[in-house]
Amino acid sequence: MAQSNEHLDALVRELAELDPAEQAQVVARAAQLRKTKARANRLVIPVLRGGTQWLGGDLNRETLYGDDGR
């Protein structure tokens, strides 16, 4: 991103000085860089997969709370 309007104007002048083929190359490279940055910033949430059977132990009341009458 341009740091100031003056910097942006300088970039525009440089692009305008290029011939059309070079301008097309610059635009294509900028688009490719934008896609690469977008891929790098993409949030990936892992999906946990597992079986159908509980492996964490017994979940009855006595096991969870002990024998204190809760």
Secondary structure, 3 states (H helix, E strand, C coil): CCCCHHHHHHHHHHHHHCCHHHHHHHHHHHHHHHHHHHHHCCCCCCCCCCCCCCCCCCCCHHHHHCCCCC
